[in-house]
Amino acid sequence: MAGAQNMRDIRERFGMECGGDMDKSVDAVVADLCDMLQQYNKEGIELTAATNLGSELNIDSVEVMDLIMEIEDKFDIDIPINMVSDIERIGDLAKLVCQRLEGR
Amino acid sequence: MDIFDKYALASGRHDRVLEVGSDPFNLRMEEIYSATEARVNGRRTILVGTNNYLGITFDPACTEAAIDAIRKYGTGTTGSRIANGTYSAHLALEEVLSRFLKRRSTMVFPTGYQANLGILAGLAGASDTIFLDADSHASIYDGSRLSGATLVRFRHNDPKDLDKRLTRPGTQGGCKLIVVEGIYSMLGDRAPLAEFAEVKREHGAYLLVDEAHSLGVLGDHGRGLAEEQGVEDDADFVVGTFSKSLGAVGGFGASNHPKFDVLRFCSRPYMFTASSSPSNVASVLVAVRRMAEQPELRLRLWDNARALHDGLSNLGLEIISPESPVIAIRMKDEETAIHAWNQLLENGIYVNLALPPGTPNGACLLRCSVSAAHTGEQIEEILARFAAMAAELNERSEKTLAAHATP
């Protein structure tokens, strides 16, 4: 099944790291998230862990929730939307993704 | 730092809307002539955005009942349902609704918004998970948040996507509550409820259907989408409003669950707000009867909906709603939408202007809602004025193109 294969890929890529070397895995997730966020990057700014989703990328509340759905599907995790309210920067989002991958 | 600094972006956007003309979000209805006409900016205006589906806001029996109730019971209850605010009329309305909806019990609320708050926050708790359709109304989001439950959003009208999310290990434990709407307010589309019911059964989840826009509109008796699709037994909870087909203000939650009434002393949005005014309850009591006894209202609504939908489609406008009493016309961008909305208003047509994030997929919409009370002449008039607006938009975009072509 494509989903299971995808999950194995993700585990191989992040599974070990999320348990052990947290920083490295967060960096890898940041890179993935930056790719996904290019569609919202109308001004073409440089995206890093420090980029603010609201004030720098102008992503509104619904777009954030749509983005969360895409992230859920990419990593095959669930990210309840009530966990998203404190998220301001790409780095915060990457940490949350790692937490959810770890808890899976 | 000012406490309103956080709204700087929203204020700036609103200022730009005001530069174009009237304020679409604070429009003054100066006088209401009927269910379909009002005076706006001093002009007689046809209302095509009021959700007054059955057009009974001026029904003589409804208005008389309300006037009579004010004389008998006063202007307000000055109390909540759990104190002095439960009058015989509130209980009578709950009984009438239960009979109409074929449900064991119904709770009424002062507004539709509060009905979702009270039912969702009452049903779900911190250990439960609510699965809500991505295009859900704000009251569903807010009620879900208030419940403290884990909130998982699934792709709009996508039972497979819901199934996938119900299967993910992160959402195991506690009860699962799925929330969908009968007709979605912005695009007028319906939930594939029979398929959702199947997913619900497979996962042992509960299903709540918000029939706010489908009550009185769908189903052979007007009970909504669950009736139309024959899955009322799967809809464990039904929420609805009095402010659309029933022409008043208020909302309800109804269920066959034997323990449903525990919410009367456990749901804070139900308990800690004043109950509906006697006049409001009295008019809804009559309106439910109208809805049940006059199916011709629903038939006329659909005739009008089809006529307007077809007519607007023929004008070359981009209609993104299916045939429905809600008609969504997509404009190419926010600026065009605001301009077109003002054009219509200046020509005596009121529709809703709907902009992101209040709309799905970032769409900028002119949103129409049709009423059974619209006359054939009014539908013709609405179409003629939309045609003028569409012609003006074409002219405008040609001018813009020409300006860009010759620098």
Contacts between the chains, C-beta under 8 A, distances in Angstrom:
chain1	res1	chain2	res2	distance
A	58	B	9	8.0
A	60	B	356	6.6
A	60	B	357	4.4
A	61	B	357	5.4
A	62	B	356	6.7
A	62	B	357	3.9
A	62	B	362	8.0
A	63	B	357	7.2
A	63	B	362	7.5
A	65	B	134	7.0
A	65	B	153	5.8
A	66	B	134	7.3
A	68	B	153	7.4
A	69	B	134	7.1
A	69	B	153	6.3
A	69	B	155	6.7
A	72	B	165	7.7
A	76	B	168	7.4
A	77	B	168	7.1
A	77	B	170	6.4
A	78	B	152	5.6
A	78	B	165	6.3
A	78	B	168	4.7
A	78	B	170	4.2
A	78	B	171	5.6
A	80	B	129	7.7
A	80	B	150	4.4
A	80	B	151	5.2
A	80	B	152	5.8
A	80	B	170	7.9
A	80	B	171	8.0
A	81	B	151	4.7
A	81	B	152	7.4
A	81	B	153	5.6
A	82	B	145	6.3
A	82	B	150	6.8
A	82	B	151	5.0
A	100	B	170	6.7
A	103	B	170	6.7
A	104	B	169	6.1
A	104	B	170	6.6
